[in-house]
Structure formats: structure tokens, C-alpha cells
Amino acid sequence: MTTRYPRDRFDDVADGPRVGAHRGAQRRGRGWIAFAWAALATGVLVGIGVLVLALLNGSYSFDGSTSPSASSSASASATAEPSSSPSSSAPQAPAAGTPADQGTTSVVVLNGTTTTGLAAKASAALTSAGWKVTSTGDAGTTGTTATIVYYQQAAQASVAQGIAKSLGVTAVQQSAAFPNADISVVLGADYAG
């Protein structure tokens, strides 16, 4: 048995105005707007996450000093043969350098071995000798055999010799592989600390 409902206004089909709920036509391109906002939010969240991880790892700080990350060219020059003779026109510096050089020269100490804490020991030795060590860290390679003091410009050769003498080593070399500091020390297996 079928139930019959009373006739109402919805049963009449007419060309008049629509009666009841209906959906309008879908606008084109609406999905791209939602996708763009989601991509922007994802990018912002990833950027914040990378910054937080860098701060937690100590590879970046807001005080102006960063732990240098050695590039492949830096690791290649760290394993090169050291040149123990500085530029012939630069005079030899005293063991601890001149007081003017110590305050203005930025020094970075990098551990090129697997020995833990070697960069901190060398940094303490340089600080006690009066040098300003701006940062310490690990070099891009851990197989460095000889400790080398790298300097950027030829005028810094005597300062590099002073730092080398403070560490008890003799090898200095001019190199542009370490742009973050005036003088960069890459500690090798020969450094006793």
C-alpha cells in the first residue's frame, strides 16, 4: 500500500521563480586560492622550523657570530700541503703578536680531527695569549694531519705567524676559503693542545 501525501506547492511545475534550496554554479579557480594559502602557510612553518633547529644546534646566533660551516673548497684546502714560509715582505711578529693586532683580528678555530674538544683547547690557549677568538667549530673534514693557520690577505701573514707561535705550530698559508674571519686555524692530528 502506498501512502499518498496531500498535494502542495512543490508538486506544481511552473516556469516561475524557483522554490526551495538550491546551489549556485561553482566559481572557477577557487581551489587554487586555497592551495596557495596552504603552500604559503607550509613555507612559513618550514622556515620557522629551520630557524629553530639552527638556533638549538648552535649553528646560528643573533649576537653576530656564527659557527662557520666549512664548504667543500674549505675542506679541500685544509688537506693541502702547508706552506710554512709567509710572504717575504711581511716581518715576523712576536709570539703573541702586537697588542693592536690582537684586538682587531678575528680568529676562528676549527677542529679538523675526530678528537672532541680540541677546538676549545686551542681557543683557550689563544685567548690566554691575548687573541680574540670569535668562534670555534668543526672543519668540513676530520682527516686533517697538520695544523694550518690560514690568513686572507698578504698583510695578515705576520699576524698569522704570531697566532701559529701561540699555538706552537709553524704552518701558515694564505687562502680565501674561509671568508668569515681574518685568521682561520684548522687543527690537525699534530696539535697536542
Backbone bond lengths (Angstrom), bond angles and torsions (degrees), N, CA, C in turn:
res aa  C-N    CA-C-N  psi(-1)  N-CA   C-N-CA  omega(-1)  CA-C   N-CA-C  phi
1 M - - - 1.421 - - 1.517 108.83 -
2 T 1.270 115.13 130.94 1.456 120.09 -179.53 1.513 109.75 -98.51
3 T 1.295 112.19 144.40 1.455 117.74 179.87 1.525 108.74 -93.15
4 R 1.243 115.00 135.33 1.446 119.41 -179.10 1.515 107.74 -111.31
5 Y 1.325 113.67 127.31 1.465 119.64 178.72 1.516 109.52 -94.19
6 P 1.331 115.92 153.83 1.466 117.07 179.87 1.533 111.54 -67.09
7 R 1.256 116.82 149.72 1.457 122.52 -178.91 1.526 108.36 -70.14
8 D 1.411 114.98 137.45 1.472 120.00 177.10 1.521 109.76 -135.09
9 R 1.330 117.21 -169.73 1.465 121.25 -173.83 1.528 113.03 -71.56
10 F 1.315 119.26 -18.57 1.462 121.60 179.90 1.525 111.94 -78.89
11 D 1.292 116.46 -16.15 1.456 120.28 179.60 1.517 112.34 -79.01
12 D 1.317 116.63 -18.63 1.459 120.15 179.83 1.520 108.95 -88.11
13 V 1.322 115.92 121.64 1.454 120.82 176.25 1.509 106.71 -92.32
14 A 1.332 114.31 121.31 1.462 118.46 -179.24 1.514 108.22 -139.87
15 D 1.308 116.84 160.68 1.447 121.01 178.82 1.519 112.12 -85.90
16 G 1.238 118.77 13.68 1.459 122.86 -178.29 1.528 111.64 -78.65
17 P 1.290 115.74 -163.26 1.474 118.79 -178.79 1.524 110.54 -64.66
18 R 1.301 115.09 150.50 1.462 120.16 -178.47 1.516 109.09 -69.75
19 V 1.283 114.46 144.35 1.445 120.68 179.94 1.526 107.15 -118.32
20 G 1.330 117.14 130.04 1.457 120.74 179.32 1.535 111.31 105.11
21 A 1.315 115.50 -178.78 1.475 121.45 -177.33 1.515 110.05 -84.93
22 H 1.327 115.79 143.31 1.454 120.65 175.57 1.530 108.58 -149.89
23 R 1.309 115.37 161.74 1.466 120.84 178.57 1.514 109.09 -105.03
24 G 1.312 113.75 141.89 1.451 118.59 177.82 1.522 109.84 -78.52
25 A 1.309 115.61 172.79 1.460 120.59 179.45 1.535 109.57 -68.77
26 Q 1.303 116.62 141.31 1.473 122.48 -179.23 1.524 109.24 -68.07
27 R 1.336 116.58 131.29 1.466 119.99 177.13 1.514 109.65 -75.80
28 R 1.325 117.21 141.95 1.456 122.19 -178.78 1.524 109.55 -79.58
29 G 1.334 116.80 143.95 1.460 121.87 174.79 1.518 115.42 86.28
30 R 1.301 116.78 1.22 1.457 119.31 -178.54 1.519 111.99 -67.37
31 G 1.311 118.75 -31.25 1.459 122.77 179.99 1.526 111.76 -67.67
32 W 1.332 117.63 -32.37 1.467 120.98 179.90 1.516 111.56 -69.07
33 I 1.298 117.61 -33.79 1.469 120.44 178.89 1.526 109.83 -65.37
34 A 1.315 116.73 -44.94 1.466 120.27 178.12 1.525 110.76 -64.47
35 F 1.334 117.18 -39.63 1.463 120.72 177.94 1.525 111.60 -63.97
36 A 1.331 117.19 -41.52 1.464 121.01 179.87 1.530 110.96 -63.29
37 W 1.311 117.87 -42.80 1.468 120.63 178.21 1.532 111.08 -65.18
38 A 1.312 116.69 -40.14 1.466 119.78 178.44 1.523 110.94 -65.62
39 A 1.330 118.40 -40.11 1.471 121.90 178.22 1.519 110.76 -65.78
40 L 1.317 117.93 -41.11 1.465 121.33 177.78 1.522 111.06 -63.15
41 A 1.314 116.99 -45.10 1.464 120.66 179.33 1.522 110.54 -63.57
42 T 1.324 117.94 -39.72 1.468 121.15 178.05 1.519 110.81 -64.00
43 G 1.324 117.73 -43.71 1.463 121.39 178.61 1.518 112.27 -61.41
44 V 1.323 117.04 -42.62 1.465 120.78 179.04 1.527 110.50 -64.42
45 L 1.321 117.04 -44.23 1.467 120.34 179.92 1.524 111.90 -64.60
46 V 1.336 118.09 -39.79 1.463 121.26 178.05 1.526 110.09 -65.78
47 G 1.324 117.91 -42.56 1.460 121.33 178.24 1.518 112.18 -61.11
48 I 1.313 117.14 -43.42 1.465 120.91 177.66 1.519 110.19 -64.37
49 G 1.326 117.63 -40.77 1.464 120.89 179.01 1.515 112.26 -63.12
50 V 1.335 117.48 -41.79 1.462 120.99 178.86 1.525 110.13 -64.33
51 L 1.323 117.44 -42.80 1.462 120.93 178.94 1.528 111.46 -63.01
52 V 1.326 116.84 -43.49 1.467 120.21 179.20 1.529 110.78 -63.63
53 L 1.333 117.61 -42.97 1.465 120.03 178.59 1.527 111.57 -64.92
54 A 1.328 117.68 -38.50 1.462 120.70 178.09 1.526 110.70 -64.59
55 L 1.325 116.72 -39.70 1.465 119.73 178.14 1.525 111.45 -68.19
56 L 1.329 117.17 -39.23 1.459 120.52 179.92 1.523 111.85 -68.80
57 N 1.335 117.40 -35.39 1.460 121.00 179.16 1.516 112.65 -78.41
58 G 1.315 117.39 -12.29 1.454 120.63 -179.99 1.509 113.35 80.21
59 S 1.326 118.79 12.48 1.452 119.89 -179.70 1.520 111.77 -84.14
60 Y 1.332 117.93 -5.90 1.453 120.77 175.74 1.512 108.60 -150.37
61 S 1.320 115.90 139.99 1.451 120.32 175.81 1.516 108.31 -139.85
62 F 1.324 117.15 158.81 1.452 121.58 -176.51 1.521 112.84 -90.29
63 D 1.346 118.92 5.77 1.459 120.48 179.98 1.516 112.91 -88.70
64 G 1.325 117.62 7.71 1.455 121.40 175.33 1.513 113.62 98.41
65 S 1.312 118.97 -12.76 1.460 119.75 178.28 1.516 108.59 -108.78
66 T 1.320 115.07 136.13 1.450 120.34 177.09 1.508 108.40 -122.54
67 S 1.297 115.45 148.42 1.453 119.12 173.68 1.508 106.85 -74.77
68 P 1.304 117.90 123.85 1.452 119.02 -175.93 1.516 111.66 -70.92
69 S 1.290 115.25 139.22 1.456 119.23 173.21 1.514 106.21 -105.15
70 A 1.285 115.79 121.21 1.459 120.24 -174.88 1.516 109.45 -73.75
71 S 1.301 116.65 135.32 1.453 121.29 178.56 1.513 109.46 -89.20
72 S 1.317 115.11 176.77 1.458 117.99 -178.80 1.517 110.66 -66.69
73 S 1.330 118.06 -32.34 1.454 119.24 176.99 1.522 110.64 -70.01
74 A 1.335 116.94 -31.44 1.451 119.75 177.86 1.522 110.51 -69.69
75 S 1.328 116.68 -39.08 1.455 118.41 179.85 1.515 111.25 -71.75
76 A 1.329 116.83 -31.13 1.458 119.30 177.46 1.520 110.65 -68.98
77 S 1.332 117.84 -39.15 1.455 119.47 179.87 1.524 111.51 -76.54
78 A 1.340 117.76 -20.76 1.453 120.17 178.94 1.521 111.37 -72.53
79 T 1.325 117.04 -25.13 1.452 119.42 -179.90 1.524 112.31 -96.55
80 A 1.333 117.00 0.34 1.458 120.60 179.62 1.527 110.09 -71.01
81 E 1.317 115.06 161.94 1.459 119.70 178.74 1.519 110.00 -66.14
82 P 1.317 118.74 132.91 1.453 121.02 -178.21 1.525 111.18 -75.55
83 S 1.308 114.94 147.83 1.459 121.53 174.75 1.513 106.83 -105.80
84 S 1.308 117.10 114.25 1.456 119.48 -174.87 1.517 112.52 -88.86
85 S 1.313 119.00 0.65 1.458 119.30 178.91 1.517 109.55 -109.83
86 P 1.337 117.75 123.40 1.455 120.22 178.60 1.522 110.00 -78.04
87 S 1.290 116.27 178.91 1.457 122.12 177.27 1.524 109.64 -56.15
88 S 1.336 117.22 136.82 1.462 120.86 -173.18 1.516 112.15 -69.22
89 S 1.335 119.35 -23.20 1.457 120.65 -178.93 1.523 112.03 -83.03
90 A 1.340 118.79 -15.25 1.456 120.89 -178.63 1.528 109.88 -86.69
91 P 1.345 117.16 130.85 1.451 119.83 178.63 1.518 111.30 -74.12
92 Q 1.320 116.67 156.79 1.457 121.86 177.13 1.523 109.57 -72.03
93 A 1.341 116.57 135.17 1.460 121.04 178.27 1.518 108.47 -89.98
94 P 1.322 117.56 155.98 1.445 119.42 173.70 1.517 110.29 -65.34
95 A 1.334 117.22 170.51 1.462 122.19 -173.27 1.514 112.87 -55.30
96 A 1.290 119.26 -38.23 1.453 121.48 -178.36 1.511 112.12 -104.01
97 G 1.342 119.63 4.97 1.457 121.89 -179.39 1.515 111.03 76.45
98 T 1.305 116.02 175.27 1.458 119.39 178.84 1.517 109.34 -86.28
99 P 1.322 118.54 152.64 1.470 120.35 -179.17 1.527 112.68 -58.41
100 A 1.326 118.13 -33.55 1.465 120.03 179.20 1.527 111.00 -66.68
101 D 1.346 117.13 -38.81 1.460 120.86 179.42 1.519 111.81 -68.63
102 Q 1.307 117.48 -35.41 1.460 120.71 -175.77 1.517 112.07 -66.31
103 G 1.313 118.39 -35.67 1.462 120.46 -177.33 1.513 113.45 -81.85
104 T 1.329 118.28 -23.82 1.467 120.38 -174.17 1.515 113.72 -105.24
105 T 1.313 118.75 -10.40 1.457 122.03 -176.91 1.522 110.27 -92.74
106 S 1.343 115.90 127.01 1.467 119.27 175.91 1.524 108.35 -92.34
107 V 1.324 115.28 130.06 1.462 121.68 -176.00 1.527 108.88 -120.31
108 V 1.329 116.20 132.18 1.467 122.73 175.33 1.523 107.15 -116.42
109 V 1.332 116.31 132.36 1.464 121.39 179.61 1.521 108.26 -112.44
110 L 1.350 116.44 123.30 1.463 122.24 -178.49 1.523 109.84 -119.00
111 N 1.313 116.30 136.57 1.457 122.30 178.40 1.522 108.89 -89.49
112 G 1.330 117.21 114.68 1.460 121.33 179.86 1.513 112.77 -99.96
113 T 1.346 116.78 17.77 1.460 121.28 -179.35 1.523 109.18 -124.88
114 T 1.336 115.30 -179.35 1.465 120.06 176.08 1.524 111.81 -92.28
115 T 1.325 117.96 -0.64 1.461 122.34 -179.86 1.526 109.75 -72.12
116 T 1.318 116.73 120.54 1.455 121.49 -178.57 1.527 110.40 -74.70
117 G 1.335 116.40 136.36 1.457 121.95 175.20 1.511 115.19 83.71
118 L 1.319 118.19 5.74 1.461 121.17 -177.86 1.530 110.98 -67.82
119 A 1.320 117.60 -39.08 1.464 120.96 179.10 1.523 110.80 -65.83
120 A 1.325 117.51 -36.28 1.463 120.46 178.56 1.533 110.92 -67.19
121 K 1.329 117.86 -38.73 1.466 121.15 177.78 1.522 110.79 -64.09
122 A 1.329 116.76 -45.17 1.457 120.56 179.73 1.522 110.66 -66.52
123 S 1.314 117.48 -37.31 1.459 121.54 177.92 1.525 110.69 -63.84
124 A 1.328 116.37 -41.07 1.466 119.92 177.99 1.527 110.75 -64.98
125 A 1.325 117.18 -38.69 1.466 120.59 178.65 1.526 110.80 -64.97
126 L 1.316 116.78 -42.20 1.463 120.04 179.42 1.522 112.03 -69.30
127 T 1.323 116.91 -38.81 1.460 120.83 178.92 1.527 110.48 -65.02
128 S 1.329 117.27 -40.97 1.467 119.60 178.51 1.526 111.52 -68.30
129 A 1.338 117.49 -23.94 1.466 120.86 176.46 1.526 111.30 -83.98
130 G 1.329 117.87 -4.91 1.453 121.48 175.75 1.509 115.61 103.41
131 W 1.329 118.55 3.45 1.454 121.72 -179.86 1.518 110.32 -84.25
132 K 1.329 117.15 150.51 1.467 122.80 179.30 1.527 108.97 -97.67
133 V 1.324 116.62 102.90 1.464 122.04 178.34 1.522 107.58 -88.26
134 T 1.334 116.04 118.52 1.463 119.61 -177.26 1.523 112.91 -84.05
135 S 1.336 117.71 -31.92 1.461 119.39 177.60 1.517 110.53 -163.35
136 T 1.334 114.26 161.20 1.462 121.79 175.74 1.520 107.71 -129.86
137 G 1.317 115.53 161.24 1.458 118.88 178.81 1.511 110.94 179.11
138 D 1.319 115.77 -168.42 1.455 122.09 178.92 1.522 109.33 -100.72
139 A 1.322 115.76 142.58 1.470 120.92 175.25 1.522 108.99 -76.91
140 G 1.309 116.96 170.56 1.460 121.21 -178.62 1.516 112.85 -72.29
141 T 1.321 117.87 -14.05 1.455 121.57 179.82 1.521 109.30 -130.20
142 T 1.324 116.98 152.54 1.465 120.25 179.79 1.518 111.77 -112.83
143 G 1.304 117.82 9.47 1.460 120.54 -177.27 1.518 113.73 -107.19
144 T 1.321 118.60 22.51 1.454 121.55 -178.32 1.528 109.36 -71.53
145 T 1.330 116.33 130.11 1.466 119.84 -178.20 1.521 112.52 -96.77
146 A 1.332 118.20 -34.94 1.460 121.04 -176.54 1.527 110.53 -114.41
147 T 1.321 116.47 138.21 1.448 121.90 176.32 1.527 108.54 -76.72
148 I 1.329 116.06 129.43 1.459 121.63 -178.43 1.521 109.33 -129.78
149 V 1.333 116.24 135.68 1.457 122.79 174.93 1.528 106.88 -101.14
150 Y 1.344 116.23 115.65 1.453 121.64 -178.50 1.527 109.69 -99.13
151 Y 1.331 116.54 139.50 1.459 121.92 175.22 1.515 109.02 -127.22
152 Q 1.359 116.21 154.62 1.466 121.58 -174.36 1.526 112.59 -82.85
153 Q 1.336 117.50 -50.97 1.460 121.48 -172.71 1.519 109.84 -115.57
154 A 1.334 116.50 155.98 1.462 121.66 -177.68 1.529 111.96 -60.75
155 A 1.320 117.38 -29.78 1.462 120.94 179.82 1.531 111.86 -68.78
156 Q 1.326 117.68 -15.46 1.470 121.40 -178.42 1.527 112.31 -94.12
157 A 1.319 118.38 5.75 1.467 120.99 -176.94 1.517 111.62 -63.53
158 S 1.336 117.78 -40.74 1.467 119.44 -179.45 1.526 110.89 -68.21
159 V 1.316 116.51 -35.25 1.472 120.01 177.09 1.530 109.59 -65.91
160 A 1.338 116.59 -41.54 1.464 120.90 178.15 1.532 110.48 -62.20
161 Q 1.344 117.23 -38.49 1.466 120.41 176.81 1.527 110.60 -63.66
162 G 1.339 117.35 -40.48 1.461 120.90 177.31 1.519 112.72 -62.11
163 I 1.323 116.10 -40.67 1.473 120.39 177.98 1.523 110.17 -67.77
164 A 1.335 116.28 -41.96 1.467 119.85 178.50 1.518 110.93 -60.69
165 K 1.329 117.77 -41.90 1.465 120.59 178.54 1.522 111.29 -66.27
166 S 1.332 117.10 -35.22 1.465 120.24 177.03 1.524 111.56 -63.29
167 L 1.337 116.66 -30.14 1.465 121.47 179.28 1.529 112.49 -91.23
168 G 1.326 116.80 -10.65 1.455 119.85 -179.01 1.516 113.30 82.04
169 V 1.335 117.43 25.64 1.462 122.03 177.33 1.525 108.62 -122.31
170 T 1.327 117.15 169.86 1.458 120.38 -177.90 1.518 114.27 -122.17
171 A 1.308 119.25 -17.07 1.468 121.88 -172.41 1.524 111.07 -78.68
172 V 1.342 115.97 121.59 1.458 122.62 172.78 1.524 107.58 -129.89
173 Q 1.327 115.63 151.50 1.458 119.70 -177.47 1.519 109.22 -154.16
174 Q 1.332 116.78 138.14 1.453 121.02 175.42 1.523 108.79 -81.22
175 S 1.339 116.22 132.35 1.458 120.98 -177.95 1.521 109.64 -157.76
176 A 1.320 116.13 143.48 1.463 121.83 175.35 1.527 111.11 -100.41
177 A 1.325 117.41 13.14 1.466 121.53 -177.09 1.520 112.90 -74.53
178 F 1.334 117.73 -15.66 1.465 121.23 -177.96 1.526 108.81 -121.10
179 P 1.334 119.00 83.90 1.462 121.20 -174.87 1.530 114.68 -79.68
180 N 1.335 118.61 -6.87 1.462 120.77 -174.76 1.516 114.03 -81.82
181 A 1.329 118.90 -9.28 1.457 120.58 -177.32 1.522 109.64 -151.00
182 D 1.335 114.96 160.62 1.463 120.06 176.46 1.525 110.15 -67.41
183 I 1.332 115.44 -46.17 1.467 122.04 -178.79 1.522 107.95 -124.16
184 S 1.342 116.66 132.21 1.464 121.73 176.43 1.516 108.17 -124.22
185 V 1.318 115.92 129.49 1.458 122.24 179.87 1.521 107.66 -108.04
186 V 1.333 117.05 121.90 1.461 121.60 174.95 1.516 106.37 -107.51
187 L 1.329 116.37 111.55 1.459 122.31 -176.64 1.516 110.53 -79.12
188 G 1.319 115.19 134.13 1.448 120.82 178.81 1.518 111.15 -110.66
189 A 1.325 115.73 -175.35 1.470 121.34 -178.61 1.518 111.83 -67.67
190 D 1.332 118.16 -17.33 1.467 120.56 -179.09 1.535 111.95 -80.42
191 Y 1.330 118.88 -10.70 1.477 120.82 -178.56 1.524 109.06 -80.84
192 A 1.327 115.37 122.40 1.466 120.24 -177.15 1.521 112.16 -90.74
193 G 1.301 117.75 -24.27 1.459 121.12 179.36 1.455 110.54 81.06
